[in-house]
Amino acid sequence: MGRVPTAWFESDPRLQRVNYPVLADTSHQLSKGFNVLLDDGASLRGTFIIDPQGVVRHITVNDLDVGRNVEETLRVLRALRSGELCPVAWKPGESTLTTYNEWVARTFPRLSKAALAHASGSLQTMRFQAGEVVIRQGDEPDRFYIVADGEVDVVRHTAEGADVPLATLRRGEVFGEIGILEETRRTADVRARSDVEVLALDRRDFKDLLDTSDPTARDFMRIVEQRRAALPA
């Protein structure tokens, strides 16, 4: 790699405003790496968009006789930055194809819209009648839950055989995260206080979701810490 000659920048006044690094592939190392180097030493006209994690998100390679479309490159970049599912020829301000469940968006406000859409597709709707047990203390943690309608009571069985009410959870509140994140058995019963509808995510889907967002993972670890502190011995 080498520095781009100053004369090239001076050839067009618009280049004077470029404020990011520009390198010349004098060794052809980059051209070889991206497989655009021809046998005669010339390089095809390639455009690559790489995200901050180093993942190649877009590739366009043209023959030497065909110029590149800068506006299309900018359109693709803006579509990628939107974090949504964008249709053919999408432009900023137009509708996207991304749809997601409202409760998922409220529960995971830090996730990208694409991640929200993926999670929404993995949801399972479950209904319980008043008095039914949704999860039982001591069971293996298999799902994470969002209360979509109705109310549930969280009750802890103590070593002395007493039932200690911990909380009543209503629409939009969550439960089931402790066992999954700490990889331990359920810490309390959750019973339907009224007829209730919950949205459930399989434990693997829930953990995969948190893996996509460190801020979201930290939010839920704080929830776990708060709920752990409230548990009786």
C-alpha positions as CSV (number, residue, x, y, z in Angstrom):
1,M,0.0,0.0,0.0
2,G,1.1,3.5,-0.6
3,R,-0.2,7.1,-0.3
4,V,-2.2,8.5,-3.1
5,P,-0.1,11.2,-5.0
6,T,-1.0,14.7,-4.0
7,A,-1.4,15.6,-7.7
8,W,-4.4,13.3,-8.0
9,F,-6.2,15.3,-5.2
10,E,-5.3,18.6,-6.9
11,S,-6.8,17.4,-10.2
12,D,-10.4,18.0,-9.0
13,P,-11.6,20.6,-6.4
14,R,-14.1,18.2,-5.0
15,L,-11.4,15.9,-3.8
16,Q,-10.0,18.6,-1.6
17,R,-13.0,18.0,0.8
18,V,-12.1,14.3,1.3
19,N,-11.4,13.9,5.0
20,Y,-10.8,10.1,5.3
21,P,-7.7,8.0,4.5
22,V,-7.2,7.2,0.8
23,L,-4.5,4.6,-0.2
24,A,-3.0,3.6,-3.5
25,D,-2.7,-0.2,-4.1
26,T,0.8,0.1,-5.5
27,S,1.7,-3.5,-4.5
28,H,-1.5,-4.9,-5.9
29,Q,-2.0,-6.7,-2.6
30,L,-5.5,-5.4,-2.2
31,S,-6.5,-6.1,-5.8
32,K,-5.3,-9.7,-5.4
33,G,-7.1,-10.2,-2.1
34,F,-10.4,-9.1,-3.6
35,N,-9.8,-11.0,-6.8
36,V,-10.1,-8.1,-9.2
37,L,-6.5,-8.0,-10.5
38,L,-6.2,-9.0,-14.2
39,D,-3.3,-10.8,-15.7
40,D,-1.9,-7.6,-17.3
41,G,-1.7,-5.9,-14.0
42,A,-4.8,-3.7,-14.4
43,S,-7.6,-3.9,-11.8
44,L,-11.3,-4.2,-12.5
45,R,-13.5,-1.4,-11.1
46,G,-14.5,-2.8,-7.8
47,T,-16.5,-1.2,-5.0
48,F,-16.7,-2.9,-1.6
49,I,-18.6,-1.8,1.5
50,I,-17.2,-3.2,4.7
51,D,-18.9,-2.6,8.1
52,P,-17.0,-1.7,11.3
53,Q,-16.8,-5.4,12.2
54,G,-14.8,-6.1,9.0
55,V,-17.7,-7.9,7.3
56,V,-18.1,-7.3,3.6
57,R,-21.7,-6.2,3.1
58,H,-21.7,-5.2,-0.6
59,I,-19.6,-6.0,-3.7
60,T,-19.9,-4.4,-7.1
61,V,-17.3,-5.2,-9.8
62,N,-17.4,-3.6,-13.3
63,D,-15.4,-4.3,-16.4
64,L,-12.8,-1.7,-17.2
65,D,-15.0,-0.2,-19.9
66,V,-17.9,0.4,-17.5
67,G,-18.0,3.2,-15.0
68,R,-19.3,2.9,-11.5
69,N,-22.6,4.4,-10.3
70,V,-21.8,6.5,-7.2
71,E,-25.5,7.2,-6.5
72,E,-26.2,3.4,-6.4
73,T,-23.3,2.9,-4.0
74,L,-24.6,5.6,-1.7
75,R,-28.2,4.1,-1.9
76,V,-26.8,0.7,-0.9
77,L,-24.8,2.3,2.0
78,R,-27.9,4.1,3.3
79,A,-30.0,1.0,3.0
80,L,-27.4,-1.0,5.0
81,R,-27.2,1.8,7.6
82,S,-31.0,1.7,8.0
83,G,-30.8,-1.7,9.6
84,E,-34.0,-2.7,7.9
85,L,-35.1,-5.0,5.1
86,C,-35.1,-2.7,2.0
87,P,-36.8,-3.6,-1.3
88,V,-35.4,-3.2,-4.8
89,A,-34.5,0.5,-5.6
90,W,-35.4,1.6,-2.0
91,K,-34.4,5.1,-1.1
92,P,-34.3,7.0,2.2
93,G,-37.8,8.1,3.3
94,E,-39.5,5.2,1.5
95,S,-41.2,2.3,3.3
96,T,-39.1,-0.8,4.1
97,L,-40.2,-4.4,4.3
98,T,-39.2,-4.7,8.0
99,T,-42.1,-5.6,10.3
100,Y,-41.8,-6.6,13.9
101,N,-44.0,-7.2,17.0
102,E,-44.7,-4.1,19.1
103,W,-44.1,-5.9,22.4
104,V,-40.7,-7.2,21.1
105,A,-39.7,-3.6,20.2
106,R,-40.7,-2.3,23.7
107,T,-38.8,-5.2,25.4
108,F,-35.7,-4.8,23.4
109,P,-35.5,-1.1,22.5
110,R,-31.7,-1.2,21.8
111,L,-31.9,-3.8,19.1
112,S,-31.8,-3.0,15.4
113,K,-35.0,-3.2,13.4
114,A,-33.6,-6.2,11.5
115,A,-33.0,-8.0,14.8
116,L,-36.4,-7.1,16.0
117,A,-38.0,-8.5,12.8
118,H,-36.0,-11.7,13.2
119,A,-37.1,-12.1,16.9
120,S,-40.7,-11.4,16.0
121,G,-40.6,-14.3,13.5
122,S,-39.5,-16.6,16.3
123,L,-42.3,-15.7,18.8
124,Q,-44.7,-18.3,20.1
125,T,-48.1,-17.1,21.4
126,M,-49.3,-19.0,24.5
127,R,-52.5,-18.6,26.5
128,F,-53.2,-19.7,30.1
129,Q,-56.3,-19.6,32.2
130,A,-56.5,-18.0,35.6
131,G,-54.7,-20.2,38.1
132,E,-52.6,-22.1,35.7
133,V,-48.9,-22.4,36.2
134,V,-46.8,-20.9,33.4
135,I,-43.4,-21.9,34.7
136,R,-42.7,-23.9,37.8
137,Q,-39.9,-23.4,40.3
138,G,-37.2,-26.0,39.9
139,D,-37.9,-26.7,36.2
140,E,-35.3,-26.4,33.5
141,P,-35.5,-22.9,31.8
142,D,-36.8,-23.4,28.3
143,R,-38.3,-20.1,27.3
144,F,-38.3,-16.3,27.9
145,Y,-41.7,-14.6,28.2
146,I,-43.4,-11.3,27.6
147,V,-46.8,-10.6,29.1
148,A,-49.0,-9.5,26.2
149,D,-52.3,-9.5,28.0
150,G,-53.5,-10.2,31.5
151,E,-51.5,-10.5,34.7
152,V,-49.2,-13.2,36.3
153,D,-48.1,-13.7,39.9
154,V,-44.5,-14.6,40.7
155,V,-44.3,-16.8,43.8
156,R,-41.2,-18.3,45.5
157,H,-41.3,-21.5,47.6
158,T,-38.9,-21.2,50.5
159,A,-36.9,-24.0,52.2
160,E,-39.4,-23.9,55.1
161,G,-42.3,-24.7,52.8
162,A,-43.8,-21.2,52.7
163,D,-45.0,-19.4,49.5
164,V,-43.7,-15.9,49.3
165,P,-45.3,-13.5,46.7
166,L,-42.6,-11.6,44.8
167,A,-44.4,-9.6,42.2
168,T,-47.4,-9.2,39.9
169,L,-46.4,-8.7,36.3
170,R,-48.6,-6.9,33.8
171,R,-48.7,-6.2,30.1
172,G,-45.3,-5.5,28.7
173,E,-43.4,-7.0,31.6
174,V,-41.1,-10.0,31.3
175,F,-40.1,-13.1,33.1
176,G,-38.0,-16.3,32.6
177,E,-34.7,-14.6,32.0
178,I,-32.9,-15.6,35.2
179,G,-32.7,-19.3,34.6
180,I,-31.6,-18.8,31.0
181,L,-28.9,-16.3,31.6
182,E,-27.6,-17.9,34.8
183,E,-28.0,-21.5,33.3
184,T,-29.9,-22.6,36.5
185,R,-33.3,-24.0,37.2
186,R,-36.4,-21.8,37.6
187,T,-36.2,-19.7,40.7
188,A,-40.0,-19.2,41.3
189,D,-43.4,-20.2,40.1
190,V,-45.2,-17.9,37.7
191,R,-49.0,-18.3,37.8
192,A,-51.7,-16.8,35.7
193,R,-53.6,-14.3,37.9
194,S,-56.2,-13.8,35.2
195,D,-56.6,-15.3,31.8
196,V,-53.3,-14.4,30.2
197,E,-51.5,-14.3,26.9
198,V,-47.8,-14.4,26.7
199,L,-45.2,-14.2,23.9
200,A,-42.5,-16.8,24.3
201,L,-39.0,-17.0,22.8
202,D,-37.1,-20.3,22.9
203,R,-34.0,-20.0,25.2
204,R,-31.6,-20.4,22.3
205,D,-33.4,-17.6,20.3
206,F,-33.4,-15.4,23.4
207,K,-29.7,-15.9,24.0
208,D,-28.9,-15.4,20.3
209,L,-30.8,-12.1,20.4
210,L,-28.8,-10.8,23.3
211,D,-25.6,-11.9,21.6
212,T,-26.4,-9.4,18.8
213,S,-26.4,-6.4,21.2
214,D,-24.1,-5.8,24.1
215,P,-26.2,-3.0,25.5
216,T,-29.3,-5.3,25.5
217,A,-27.3,-8.0,27.2
218,R,-26.2,-5.6,29.9
219,D,-29.8,-4.4,30.4
220,F,-31.0,-7.9,31.1
221,M,-28.1,-8.7,33.4
222,R,-29.1,-5.7,35.5
223,I,-32.7,-7.1,35.6
224,V,-31.3,-10.4,36.8
225,E,-29.2,-8.8,39.5
226,Q,-32.3,-6.8,40.8
227,R,-34.5,-9.8,40.8
228,R,-31.9,-12.0,42.4
229,A,-31.5,-9.4,45.2
230,A,-35.3,-9.5,45.9
231,L,-35.4,-13.3,46.2
232,P,-35.9,-14.7,49.8
233,A,-33.5,-17.3,51.1
